Amino acid sequence: MGTTATDLAVGLFKVLETGDAALAAQVVHSEFQNREAVAAPPACRIAGPAGVLASSAWMRFAFDGLMLPFVETMQRADQVWVRLRMQGRHSGAFVLFKDGTVDQVVPPTGREIDFEQIHVLDLRDGKVIQHEAVRDDITMLGQLGVFPPTPAGGLRMLAWRASGRAARAASEVTTEAAQAAAAVSGA
């Protein structure tokens, strides 16, 4: 893996697509922070490669065939901006968190997603140290059929909650994210 800003960005998003721990160690700084992890399982907030691997597990739990192809990159000093598309099939529950607890669970729809995002990556010591994003979540939720809200969609989400399936999915993805983080951190 090269060490240009673009190489580091490609590596980071390849880690998210694949969960590759060796690649995470190569491209992710030990002090890495993801400003977007507030909507993810708690393990995604762990600094360094462990948090990135937890984020990968969380995203791949919900989206089969996750791909993040680049559209454009721009570099300025020790920062790289990436415009990409998030693509995949919604095959697992998409669990969103708020303040470390489950906020919402979107049951699997089997629908394809393909929408644009912009990511800002800060670099230090030849690795990615910080991430923040501007995502088009409204388009994604529209592609999943949950926005704008419909009575059928609302009833489906309520049925998942009432049956306990939402809680089981949230527990499962939280465990998978924590295991992915622990595998690299030795915790």
N, C-alpha and C positions, 0 to 999 in steps of 0.2 A: 504494500500500500504506500503510495506516495505521500508527501506531506504538504502539498499545496493546500490552500484554503478550500478549494473545490474538492480535492481528494478527501479532506477531513469531513466535509459535509456529506459527500457520497458515502463515506464509511459510516457516519452516524446513522443515516437513514437506511443503510443496508442492515445495520444492527437492529433497527426497529422492525424491518421486514422479516428478519431471520432469527433473531435472538442469538447471534454469534458472539459468544463471550470473549473469544480470542481477539476478534476485531474490535470489540468494545474496549478492551484493554489498550489497544493500539491508538484509538482515536479519541477516547473520552478521558478528560483530565480527572484526577482523583478528587478535585473539589467541584466538579461539575454540578450545576444547579439547573433544574428545569422549572421555569416560572409557570408553566402550564400544568404542572402536576397536581394542582389543587382539585381538579375534577377526576383524578385517578385514584386508584387504591393507595393507601399510606406508603407502601414500599416504594412507590414511584418517586417519593420525595427524598429518598436516601441519596446522599451525594455520591458522585463518581459513577463508574460503570454499572454498579449494582442498581442504581435508580433507573438507568437507561434500559437495562435488561428487564427490570420489572415493568417498565412502560411497554416494552416490546411484548411481553407476555399478556398484558392487559389488552393491547390493541389486537393481537393475533387471536385472543380468546373470542373476540366479537367478529372479526373480519377474516374469513378464509381467503387465501391467495392475496394477502395484503401486499400492495405495490405502491411505491412512492416515487414515480418517475419525475425527474427534473425537467422543468420547462426552461428555466433561466437561472443563472447565478450572477451575483455582483459582489466584488470584494472592495473593502475600504479599510486600510490599515489592518488591524487585527480583528476584523469582523467580516463575515460573509452572509449575504442575503440569498435565500433560496426560494424560488417560486416553483412549486411542484403540484402534482395531482395526487390525491389519495384515492386509491382504487382497491376494490375487493368485494367479496360477497358477505352480506350480513348473516352469518351462520350460527352465531352464538349470541347470548345476551350481551347488550352494550350497557354496562353498568357505569353510571356517573356518580361521583362522590361530591360532597360539600362538607367542609370542615372535618374531614376524616371519616364521615359516615355516609352511608348509601343515601343518595338523593333521588335517583331515578333509575329504573331498569327498563330498557327497551327490549322486549322479547325478540328473538330472531325472526326476521321477515323473509330471508332468502333472497332479498333484493340486492342488486348491484349498486355500489356507490362509485362515484367518479366526480370529484369536486376539487377546487383549487385552494391552496394554502400558501402563505408566505411565512418563512421562518427566518429569524435573525439569530445567528450563531456568533458568540464571542469566542475568540481563540487566545490561548496563552500556552507558552512552552510547547508549541507544536501540537496542541490538542484542543478539542472543543471544551470550553469551561462553562458556558451558559447558553441556554436556549429560551427563546420566547417566540410566539407565533401569532399570526392573524389568520384565522380559519373562517371559512364560510360554513359555519355549523348549520345555518338555516337551510342551505341547499342540501347538506347531508341529511338533515332530519326530514326534509321534503322527499328526498330519494328513498328514505326508509318508510315513508308514508305516515309519519307521526306529526308532521307540521305541514299545513295548519292542522290543529287537532280535529279529529272527527269522533263522533260517538263510538263507532266501531273500534277505532284505535284506543280510545280511552277505556272502553270496556275490556279490551284485550289486556291492557296494562294492569287494570284493576283485578282481573281474573288471575293474572300471574302473581300479583301481590297476595290476594286472598288464598290462593292455593299453596303458597309457600315457595313456589318456583322462583320468584324474584329473590327471596332471601337466600335460597340455595345457590342460585347463580352468583349472587354477590359474594357469598362465602367462598365459593369455588374460585372465582377470579382473584379475590384477595389472597387466597392461599397460593395460587399459581404465581402471582406477582411476587409474593414474599419468597417463594422457593427459588424463583429466577434470580432475585437479588442475593439470597443467601448462597447460591451456588458459586458466585464470584467473590463475595465478601468474606466467605468462610464463617458467616454468622450462624 
